Amino acid sequence: MNPSNQSPNHTAEDESQAVVTRRIQRLSLHLMAISAQNYDLCIVSCSSRGKLEVDKAQLSRYMRGKHREIQERVFEYFNSRPDLQTPVEILKDDHRELCWRQLLGLVREAGIKPFKYVAEDPAQYFAIAEAVGSVDMSLGIKMGVQYSLWGGSVINLGTKKHRDKYYDGIDNLDYPGCFAMTELHHGSNVQGLQTVATFDPIKDEFIINTPNDGAIKWWIGNAAVHGKFATVFAKLMLPTHDSKGYSDMGVHAFIVPIRDMKTHQTLPGIEIHDCGHKVGLNGVDNGALRFCSVRIPRDNLLNRFGDVSRDGKYTSSLPTINKRFAATLGELVGGRVGLAYSSVGVLKIAATIAIRYSLLRQQFGPPRKPEVSILDYQSQQHKLMPMLASTYAFHFATANLVEKYSEMKKTHDEQLVGDVHALSAGLKSYVTSYTAKSLSVCREACGGHGYAAVNRFGSLRNDHDIFQTFEGDNTVLLQQVAGDLLKQYKEKFQGGPLTVTWNYLRESMNAYLSQPNPVTARWEGEEHLRDPKFQLDAFRYRTSRLLQSVAVRLRKHSKTLGSFGAWNRCLNHLLTLAESHIESVILAKFIEAVQNCPDPSSRAALKLVCDLYALNRIWNDIGTYRNVDYVAPNKAKAIHKLTEYLSFQVRNIAGELIDAFDLPDYVTRAPIARQSDAYAYYTQIVGF
């Protein structure tokens, strides 16, 4: 404005005030227009293609597969026994006893014996574990300690003599046991364990000792109350005839009785203490164990990978301590497989509760019109629909992991062993971390009612939280994945073989690392963005770039910092690399599951959900793709727009998608998640 044209009484302050007033008026009109006129238009435009028709029964059948029957047997048994259902409020000691009675009932009354499946049909075992965990997560963990850890160590690390002696007692719960690996000072670093087992050739016995407080076995499930045996991991020390006195043969596993079979009294030389009240899983009796010159027969060494003869000679089919250690831990990888699989089960329950409530709860809406479901709000869709898509993605990825693990147990194929080891580490870490965060999101999405204990988010969140730590801390496990990727990267350029999971590095890495095509970087059509090849290429391109760049950084820093220092300097980069690789694997398995689905309506629904999973992940890391010109600005905008549209489309079938999980009301147990009469049931719970 030309100052000469202003009237004498018109000041700069007046003009500033006028500008502010005009802006407020425009903003008010804009908001009023959206709320009063455009709301219905938004819904119509988004839904113009129509809602998909989903055959819930067919989709559920495809999801749950051949293990549906055993899970329903678990559900129906506990539904028929109200006295075995865990109340919302229960004291720690009462919860432990209830959990033990639940396990006894499952095995001795319902006739479901998980132990035989640990070795014969692991997929069936994991299906039981998922179902049992939905009844009470403490029960799922206690069952896992008894059968997968204690029982699994006996049959996987022992030999025929151990199976003959202990199998039936473990199976029928006459021999409740523990898995005593973790120590006060050492958890993830198992090779650093300090408990020792010294061979006494005169008495033909091992002497188990806890040399210092740091070596006390800690967080040992079943130890505080119910356990009678423990598989104790300790350094095997053999006497020598030289000045050293003893030779350290590395960490081995030993069966150590800890309580009298008849009186249940703690045995001499063993000290047991209760680890006390925990953040969650208080139905599991975690304890601490100290050993003072506890003698066990030589036969109690679980000797599959290393044995000691009567005269003190050590023999093994594996030449080094490191190879024996790797073989021992390789046999225990089932715990990680089970946790990844069970974590998806927890996510299904949480997503079901949050989405059912979001469909039920109505709040606000256009003037003089009925209130709308809170799932109609874009913000709620943004919270829950990508999570629902991830739940489906994780389901297929972990189901594939279980299949690989089962095949590995049958064939003992060396390449498959390596593949399962790395994949289980990555999926356990990635899935449990995602579920832990999602439980809080679900709670918040349900507002105040999500805070009611009866609606389960608190107990689910607390019980699941430790999934991120046991069977391998998630940060440590991701480093294992990154280390394996770097090993594969090195072998790729030396012409060596690659395990199945890493095939794409061999087949396509050079293409991924070349300059992005400036033409495809600008393609923004929906057909292109929903093309599985584009989605998978984008995921793998990111992984390949991260892998190449971290390899260069490690090589550079190792010259001045050494290998350990260089690794630590690049640690965050390595963790991102591992997560990116696992996301690539998850997407590949999801795409495969979509293509293999025989029912057309289910396949269409899964394709929609898969596209949302893929594009939402790309959008969440769009900065990376933009920085390397893999995605041009217009394409990034199109990805964002399509992701929001797909979220709305998935919202339209959200009810059918969670129904396909086939979780009855008596399994989800949250009043706000009931499929009918939710509010009526909820009010009855509090006494109306």
Long-range contacts (C-beta under 8 A, 24 or more apart in sequence): 35-366, 35-367, 36-366, 36-367, 39-365, 39-366, 40-366, 43-376, 46-645, 46-648, 46-649, 47-648, 47-652, 49-649, 51-652, 51-653, 52-601, 52-604, 52-605, 52-608, 52-649, 52-652, 52-653, 53-601, 54-601, 54-602, 54-605, 54-653, 54-656, 54-657, 54-660, 55-599, 55-601, 55-602, 56-656, 56-659, 56-660, 58-599, 58-601, 58-602, 59-599, 59-601, 59-602, 59-605, 59-606, 59-656, 59-657, 59-660, 60-659, 60-660, 60-661, 60-662, 62-597, 62-598, 62-599, 62-602, 63-395, 63-660, 63-661, 63-662, 64-662, 65-399, 67-123, 67-124, 67-127, 68-662, 70-112, 70-124, 70-127, 70-128, 70-131, 71-127, 71-128, 71-130, 71-131, 73-110, 73-112, 74-106, 74-110, 74-112, 74-128, 74-131, 74-132, 74-135, 75-131, 75-134, 75-135, 75-664, 75-666, 75-667, 77-105, 77-106, 77-109, 77-110, 77-112, 78-102, 78-135, 79-664, 79-666, 81-105, 85-135, 86-135, 86-136, 86-138, 86-139, 86-283, 88-453, 88-454, 88-459, 89-453, 92-277, 92-282, 95-138, 95-282, 95-283, 96-224, 96-225, 96-226, 96-282, 96-283, 96-284, 96-285, 98-283, 99-136, 99-138, 99-139, 99-142, 99-283, 99-284, 100-142, 100-225, 100-226, 102-135, 102-136, 102-139, 103-139, 103-142, 103-143, 103-146, 103-173, 104-173, 106-132, 106-139, 106-143, 107-171, 107-172, 107-173, 108-172, 108-173, 113-171, 113-172, 114-143, 114-147, 115-147, 115-151, 115-167, 115-170, 115-171, 116-171, 118-147, 118-148, 118-151, 118-152, 118-155, 118-334, 119-155, 119-156, 119-409, 121-406, 122-334, 122-337, 122-402, 122-405, 122-406, 122-409, 123-402, 123-403, 123-406, 125-338, 126-337, 126-338, 126-341, 126-342, 126-402, 129-338, 129-341, 129-342, 130-341, 130-342, 130-344, 130-345, 131-345, 133-342, 133-345, 133-346, 134-345, 134-346, 134-349, 134-663, 134-667, 135-667, 136-283, 137-280, 137-281, 137-346, 137-459, 137-460, 137-463, 137-464, 138-281, 138-282, 138-283, 138-284, 138-463, 139-283, 140-342, 141-221, 141-281, 141-284, 142-221, 142-222, 142-283, 142-284, 144-335, 144-338, 145-177, 145-178, 145-179, 145-221, 145-222, 145-284, 146-170, 146-173, 146-176, 146-177, 146-222, 148-334, 148-335, 148-338, 149-178, 149-179, 149-221, 149-231, 149-332, 149-335, 150-176, 150-177, 150-178, 150-179, 150-222, 150-227, 150-229, 150-230, 150-231, 151-177, 152-331, 152-332, 152-334, 152-335, 153-179, 153-231, 153-253, 153-302, 153-332, 154-231, 154-255, 154-302, 156-304, 156-331, 156-332, 157-231, 157-253, 157-302, 157-304, 157-305, 157-328, 157-331, 158-255, 158-302, 158-303, 158-304, 159-302, 159-303, 159-304, 161-299, 162-255, 162-302, 166-229, 166-255, 175-228, 175-229, 176-222, 176-226, 176-227, 176-228, 176-229, 177-222, 177-227, 177-228, 177-229, 177-230, 177-231, 178-220, 178-221, 178-222, 178-223, 178-227, 178-229, 178-230, 178-231, 178-258, 178-287, 178-289, 179-220, 179-221, 179-230, 179-231, 180-217, 180-220, 180-223, 180-230, 180-231, 180-232, 180-233, 180-256, 180-289, 181-217, 181-231, 181-233, 182-217, 182-218, 182-219, 182-220, 183-214, 183-215, 183-216, 183-217, 183-218, 184-213, 184-214, 184-215, 184-216, 184-218, 184-288, 185-214, 185-215, 186-214, 187-473, 188-472, 188-473, 188-476, 190-233, 190-251, 190-325, 190-329, 191-250, 191-251, 191-325, 193-233, 193-234, 193-235, 193-251, 194-235, 195-232, 195-233, 195-234, 195-235, 195-291, 196-234, 196-235, 196-237, 197-232, 197-234, 197-235, 197-236, 197-237, 197-252, 197-254, 197-301, 198-237, 198-239, 198-246, 199-236, 199-237, 199-238, 199-239, 199-298, 199-308, 199-312, 200-295, 201-239, 201-310, 201-311, 201-312, 203-295, 204-297, 204-298, 204-310, 205-295, 205-296, 205-297, 205-298, 206-236, 206-254, 206-295, 206-296, 206-297, 206-298, 206-300, 206-301, 207-293, 207-294, 207-295, 208-232, 208-234, 208-254, 208-256, 208-291, 208-293, 208-294, 208-295, 208-296, 209-291, 209-292, 209-293, 209-294, 210-289, 210-290, 210-291, 210-292, 216-288, 216-289, 216-290, 217-288, 217-289, 217-290, 218-275, 218-288, 219-275, 219-286, 219-288, 219-470, 220-286, 220-287, 220-288, 220-289, 221-284, 221-285, 221-286, 222-284, 222-285, 222-287, 223-258, 223-272, 223-285, 223-286, 223-287, 223-288, 223-289, 224-272, 224-273, 224-274, 224-275, 224-285, 224-286, 224-287, 225-274, 225-285, 225-287, 226-285, 227-258, 227-259, 227-285, 227-287, 228-257, 228-258, 228-259, 228-261, 228-264, 229-255, 229-256, 229-257, 229-258, 230-255, 230-256, 230-258, 230-289, 231-255, 231-256, 231-302, 232-256, 232-289, 232-291, 236-301, 236-306, 236-308, 236-314, 238-308, 238-312, 238-314, 239-312, 249-306, 249-314, 249-321, 250-306, 250-321, 250-324, 250-325, 251-325, 251-328, 252-301, 252-302, 252-306, 252-328, 253-301, 253-302, 253-328, 254-296, 254-300, 254-301, 254-302, 255-296, 255-300, 255-302, 256-291, 256-294, 256-296, 256-300, 257-296, 258-289, 267-294, 268-294, 269-293, 269-294, 269-295, 270-294, 278-466, 279-462, 279-465, 279-466, 280-459, 280-461, 280-462, 280-463, 280-464, 280-465, 280-466, 281-462, 281-463, 281-466, 304-331, 330-417, 330-421, 333-405, 333-420, 333-421, 333-424, 334-405, 335-471, 336-424, 336-425, 336-427, 336-428, 336-471, 336-472, 336-477, 337-398, 337-401, 337-402, 337-405, 337-420, 337-424, 337-428, 339-428, 339-432, 339-467, 339-470, 339-471, 340-398, 340-401, 340-424, 340-427, 340-428, 340-431, 340-432, 341-398, 341-399, 341-401, 341-402, 342-467, 343-394, 343-428, 343-431, 343-432, 343-435, 343-464, 343-467, 344-391, 344-394, 344-395, 344-398, 344-431, 344-435, 346-435, 346-439, 346-460, 346-464, 346-467, 347-387, 347-390, 347-391, 347-394, 347-431, 347-434, 347-435, 347-438, 348-391, 348-395, 348-658, 348-661, 348-663, 349-456, 349-460, 349-663, 349-667, 349-668, 350-435, 350-438, 350-439, 350-442, 350-457, 350-460, 351-384, 351-387, 351-388, 351-391, 351-438, 351-442, 351-658, 352-658, 352-661, 352-663, 352-668, 352-673, 353-442, 353-446, 353-455, 353-456, 353-457, 353-668, 353-670, 353-672, 353-673, 354-384, 354-441, 354-442, 354-445, 354-446, 354-450, 355-384, 355-388, 355-654, 355-655, 355-658, 356-655, 356-658, 356-672, 356-673, 356-674, 356-675, 356-678, 357-445, 357-446, 357-449, 357-450, 357-670, 357-672, 357-673, 357-678, 358-384, 358-445, 358-446, 359-654, 359-655, 360-672, 360-678, 360-679, 361-447, 361-672, 375-651, 375-654, 376-651, 378-644, 378-647, 378-648, 380-445, 381-647, 381-648, 381-650, 381-651, 382-644, 382-647, 383-441, 383-444, 383-445, 384-441, 384-442, 384-445, 384-654, 385-612, 385-646, 385-647, 385-650, 385-651, 385-654, 386-612, 386-613, 386-616, 386-647, 387-438, 387-441, 387-442, 388-609, 388-650, 388-654, 388-657, 388-658, 389-609, 389-610, 389-612, 389-613, 389-616, 389-650, 390-434, 390-438, 390-613, 392-590, 392-606, 392-609, 392-610, 392-613, 392-657, 393-586, 393-587, 393-589, 393-590, 393-609, 393-610, 393-613, 394-431, 394-434, 394-586, 396-589, 396-590, 396-592, 396-593, 397-427, 397-431, 397-585, 397-586, 397-589, 397-590, 398-427, 398-431, 400-589, 400-592, 401-427, 415-497, 415-499, 415-500, 416-499, 416-500, 418-484, 418-499, 419-499, 419-500, 419-501, 422-480, 422-481, 422-484, 422-499, 422-501, 423-501, 423-585, 425-472, 425-477, 425-478, 425-480, 425-481, 426-477, 426-478, 426-481, 426-578, 426-581, 426-582, 426-585, 427-582, 427-585, 427-586, 428-471, 428-472, 428-474, 428-477, 429-468, 429-472, 429-474, 429-475, 429-477, 429-478, 429-481, 429-578, 429-582, 430-478, 430-579, 430-582, 430-583, 430-586, 432-464, 432-467, 432-468, 432-474, 433-468, 433-474, 435-464, 435-467, 436-461, 436-464, 436-465, 436-467, 436-468, 439-464, 446-672, 449-672, 449-682, 450-672, 454-670, 454-671, 454-682, 454-685, 455-670, 455-671, 455-672, 455-673, 456-668, 456-669, 456-670, 475-575, 478-574, 478-575, 478-578, 478-579, 479-571, 479-574, 479-575, 479-578, 481-578, 481-581, 481-582, 482-550, 482-574, 482-575, 482-577, 482-578, 485-547, 485-577, 485-578, 485-581, 486-547, 486-550, 486-551, 486-554, 489-547, 489-548, 489-551, 501-585, 504-540, 504-584, 505-544, 505-547, 508-537, 508-540, 508-544, 509-544, 512-537, 512-540, 512-541, 512-544, 512-545, 513-544, 513-545, 513-548, 516-541, 516-628, 516-629, 516-630, 518-629, 518-632, 521-629, 521-630, 521-631, 521-632, 521-635, 522-632, 522-634, 522-635, 523-635, 524-634, 524-635, 524-637, 524-638, 524-639, 525-638, 526-642, 529-611, 529-615, 529-638, 529-639, 529-642, 530-607, 530-611, 530-615, 530-642, 532-591, 532-594, 532-610, 532-614, 535-587, 535-591, 535-611, 535-614, 535-615, 535-618, 536-584, 536-587, 536-588, 536-591, 536-614, 538-614, 538-618, 538-625, 538-630, 538-631, 539-580, 539-583, 539-584, 539-587, 539-614, 539-617, 539-618, 540-584, 541-630, 542-580, 542-621, 542-624, 542-625, 543-577, 543-580, 543-581, 543-584, 545-628, 546-573, 546-576, 546-577, 546-580, 547-577, 547-581, 549-573, 550-574, 550-577, 583-617, 587-613, 587-614, 587-617, 590-614, 605-653, 605-656, 605-657, 608-646, 608-649, 608-650, 608-653, 609-650, 609-657, 611-646, 612-643, 612-646, 612-647, 612-649, 612-650, 615-639, 615-642, 615-643, 615-646, 616-643, 616-646, 616-647, 619-643
